[in-house]
Amino acid sequence: MYIREPEREIIVLDQVDVLVAGAGVSGCAAAMAAARTGARTLLVERAGALGGVATMGLMANIGNLFMDQQGRFVIEGIAREVVQRLVMRGAASDKWASPEVPGCVIDSEQLRVLLIEMLREAGVTVLTHVLATRPVLAETSTPQQRVVQGAFVETKVGRQAILAKQLVDTTGEADLASQAGAPMQWATGTASLEFKMARVDLEALYQHFRQRPETFPVGMDHVKGFAEFERNWVERGIFFFPHGGGRKWDLIQRAIEQGEFERDRGIFHGLDAAGLYGLKGQDSVIVNANFWDITSLKAPELSAAELGAQEICYYVADFFRRQIPGFARAYIVQLASDLGVRTSRAIEGAATLTSGHLTSPHPVYFDDVIGCAPARTRFVESGHFVHAHTFDIPYGLMVPKEVENLLVASGKSAPTEPHGLVRGMSNCMVLGQAAGTAAALAAAQDVIPRKLDIRLLQRTLVEQGAFLGNAERLQALKIDA
Ligand SMILES: Cc1cc2nc3c(=O)[nH]c(=O)nc-3n(C[C@H](O)[C@H](O)[C@H](O)COP(=O)(O)OP(=O)(O)OC[C@H]3O[C@@H](n4cnc5c(N)ncnc54)[C@H](O)[C@@H]3O)c2cc1C
């Protein structure tokens, strides 16, 4: 059933060079980069806090894609700056920078505040509780070529419009690209609701494994075995029990066999995943232990999953309290306020990345490189492996088809095969920084992002501290001057 919305005049709330929609780590990086490049920048966020999955989703682990096997940094720029500043605030371990550390575990509440600080320093205007609903399109737009001029937003005082020379969509699910009519792809992804338990004795859990190192799960993506887990905890103060490790943990699997715990309940599965992330000095731990297979982004399905997952977290926490060493006195101190969507909707872009690029035995180069990440292969027996070389992340990954003046910069909605190849937070910030810089340059030069001088973008990114390759590579790209 349809009804027709009456035509009406809409108040223009603001007029800027760059409008960024969605203030997760991608959007915050994009807004900072745009403002640092000189653009008048506005960042709108539908919730009341910044950081998206990383904060409201309680996903307190910035995956360590920062360095290659030799420990050389291959992600710099805003992503590294964020981690460095978290370390300075005591919100992450100062010993995280090793290829052996699977992720930089962070205090996600402090990340919220750090992002406010960094955006303020950059001169970005931030509006919260503002939902960007669809792009404002130029009247000259055709179905084949839509030209964006800003976005309509919903606020507490009704619908308004923000006009912008360039729009960066960092909503995670590419809401604005989708509403603009850009060709999209659907990825059957998963979502999880994280929770934080307090009064946890992580040392007791470590001691449990110390006495039975052979029971520590091996063959996971991250953490090769007990020895690595131990070094991370004892020497670096990082408690990292790999997500999925519970499936290979005798204690949990025995409880399932004995009918004391269920792996699957209703629409949720993988309750035995048991990803655990904590920091020494804190008595809390983030638990990553439920999955919902995303069937749709429609409100009834999303709401059922989001609300149901909150009940499921208590089911898992009750089991932890009864059976997991160190959890006897623990309680849920925080439920994520947002269901964390891994992948769902992605754009069709001017470029794509495939798993072949990611696992290539040789470096992968794109002429329109805007960032790098370590190439990697999973070795089932020995765990996560990082190659000595990198693959390039191409600019075209953020340029949607058939829509102009729009860049889509969340790793979640990037056109990769399979989806989600660059959804890690460090990659998200690389994309965000590049999109924000590109949008600012496009606004200043009055060109559409598709036609932006790629060398100018690359040079600006390098000047602003991003890593686009070693000296030889920069020379080959002629951006080393
Ligand atoms: C369960 C889970 C576990 C993960 N584990 C890890 C991990 O261990 N390590 C790692 O590095 N990465 C991990 N990831 C991936 C990573 O956390 C995310 O891909 C990344 O944080 C996404 O950041 P983003 O800014 O692109 O999107 P989001 O964090 O989704 O941010 C989007 C923001 O936009 C806002 N928004 C959405 N729609 C609108 C709109 N229409 N208007 C205005 N605002 C809007 C949202 O409220 C949100 O703040 C995980 C993800 C999930 C879901």
The ligand as an SDF file (V2000), in Angstrom:
LIG
                    3D

 53 58  0  0  0  0  0  0  0  0999 V2000
   29.9610   -7.6980   15.7430 C   0  0  0  0  0  0  0  0  0  0  0  0
   31.0940   -7.0580   15.0380 C   0  0  0  0  0  0  0  0  0  0  0  0
   32.3920   -7.4120   15.3740 C   0  0  0  0  0  0  0  0  0  0  0  0
   33.4580   -6.7830   14.7450 C   0  0  0  0  0  0  0  0  0  0  0  0
   34.7290   -7.0750   15.1210 N   0  0  0  0  0  0  0  0  0  0  0  0
   35.7450   -6.3050   14.6850 C   0  0  0  0  0  0  0  0  0  0  0  0
   37.0470   -6.4300   15.2230 C   0  0  0  0  0  0  0  0  0  0  0  0
   37.2730   -7.2660   16.0810 O   0  0  0  0  0  0  0  0  0  0  0  0
   38.0090   -5.5950   14.7790 N   0  0  0  0  0  0  0  0  0  0  0  0
   37.7710   -4.6570   13.8100 C   0  0  0  0  0  0  0  0  0  0  0  0
   38.6690   -3.8880   13.4490 O   0  0  0  0  0  0  0  0  0  0  0  0
   36.5420   -4.5390   13.2580 N   0  0  0  0  0  0  0  0  0  0  0  0
   35.5400   -5.3310   13.6870 C   0  0  0  0  0  0  0  0  0  0  0  0
   34.2970   -5.1990   13.1570 N   0  0  0  0  0  0  0  0  0  0  0  0
   34.1080   -4.3150   12.0150 C   0  0  0  0  0  0  0  0  0  0  0  0
   34.0850   -2.8610   12.4100 C   0  0  0  0  0  0  0  0  0  0  0  0
   33.7500   -2.7080   13.7600 O   0  0  0  0  0  0  0  0  0  0  0  0
   33.0670   -2.0910   11.5850 C   0  0  0  0  0  0  0  0  0  0  0  0
   33.0970   -2.4870   10.2440 O   0  0  0  0  0  0  0  0  0  0  0  0
   33.3820   -0.6040   11.6700 C   0  0  0  0  0  0  0  0  0  0  0  0
   33.4110   -0.1830   13.0020 O   0  0  0  0  0  0  0  0  0  0  0  0
   32.3570    0.1340   10.8630 C   0  0  0  0  0  0  0  0  0  0  0  0
   32.5530    1.4990   11.0140 O   0  0  0  0  0  0  0  0  0  0  0  0
   31.7160    2.4980   10.1190 P   0  0  0  0  0  0  0  0  0  0  0  0
   31.9870    3.8500   10.6290 O   0  0  0  0  0  0  0  0  0  0  0  0
   31.9910    2.2350    8.6980 O   0  0  0  0  0  0  0  0  0  0  0  0
   30.2070    2.0720   10.3380 O   0  0  0  0  0  0  0  0  0  0  0  0
   29.3580    2.1360   11.6800 P   0  0  0  0  0  0  0  0  0  0  0  0
   30.2030    1.8800   12.8510 O   0  0  0  0  0  0  0  0  0  0  0  0
   28.1730    1.2860   11.4370 O   0  0  0  0  0  0  0  0  0  0  0  0
   28.9310    3.6420   11.7460 O   0  0  0  0  0  0  0  0  0  0  0  0
   27.8640    4.1600   11.0230 C   0  0  0  0  0  0  0  0  0  0  0  0
   27.3420    5.3500   11.8050 C   0  0  0  0  0  0  0  0  0  0  0  0
   26.3580    5.9910   11.0440 O   0  0  0  0  0  0  0  0  0  0  0  0
   25.2050    6.2200   11.8200 C   0  0  0  0  0  0  0  0  0  0  0  0
   24.0990    6.1930   10.8600 N   0  0  0  0  0  0  0  0  0  0  0  0
   23.6100    5.1210   10.2120 C   0  0  0  0  0  0  0  0  0  0  0  0
   22.6590    5.4940    9.3500 N   0  0  0  0  0  0  0  0  0  0  0  0
   22.5670    6.8420    9.4440 C   0  0  0  0  0  0  0  0  0  0  0  0
   21.7880    7.8090    8.7780 C   0  0  0  0  0  0  0  0  0  0  0  0
   20.9220    7.4530    7.8130 N   0  0  0  0  0  0  0  0  0  0  0  0
   21.9450    9.1120    9.1280 N   0  0  0  0  0  0  0  0  0  0  0  0
   22.8170    9.4810   10.1000 C   0  0  0  0  0  0  0  0  0  0  0  0
   23.5890    8.5890   10.7590 N   0  0  0  0  0  0  0  0  0  0  0  0
   23.4760    7.2910   10.4100 C   0  0  0  0  0  0  0  0  0  0  0  0
   25.1930    5.0970   12.8230 C   0  0  0  0  0  0  0  0  0  0  0  0
   24.4520    5.4300   13.9710 O   0  0  0  0  0  0  0  0  0  0  0  0
   26.6870    4.9450   13.1060 C   0  0  0  0  0  0  0  0  0  0  0  0
   27.1110    5.8190   14.1200 O   0  0  0  0  0  0  0  0  0  0  0  0
   33.2150   -5.8170   13.7560 C   0  0  0  0  0  0  0  0  0  0  0  0
   31.9010   -5.4870   13.4140 C   0  0  0  0  0  0  0  0  0  0  0  0
   30.8620   -6.0870   14.0520 C   0  0  0  0  0  0  0  0  0  0  0  0
   29.4710   -5.6810   13.7040 C   0  0  0  0  0  0  0  0  0  0  0  0
  1  2  1  0
  2  3  1  0
  2 52  2  0
  3  4  2  0
  4  5  1  0
  4 50  1  0
  5  6  2  0
  6  7  1  0
  6 13  1  0
  7  8  2  0
  7  9  1  0
  9 10  1  0
 10 11  2  0
 10 12  1  0
 12 13  2  0
 13 14  1  0
 14 15  1  0
 14 50  1  0
 15 16  1  0
 16 17  1  0
 16 18  1  0
 18 19  1  0
 18 20  1  0
 20 21  1  0
 20 22  1  0
 22 23  1  0
 23 24  1  0
 24 25  2  0
 24 26  1  0
 24 27  1  0
 27 28  1  0
 28 29  2  0
 28 30  1  0
 28 31  1  0
 31 32  1  0
 32 33  1  0
 33 34  1  0
 33 48  1  0
 34 35  1  0
 35 36  1  0
 35 46  1  0
 36 37  1  0
 36 45  1  0
 37 38  2  0
 38 39  1  0
 39 40  1  0
 39 45  2  0
 40 41  1  0
 40 42  2  0
 42 43  1  0
 43 44  2  0
 44 45  1  0
 46 47  1  0
 46 48  1  0
 48 49  1  0
 50 51  2  0
 51 52  1  0
 52 53  1  0
M  END
$$$$
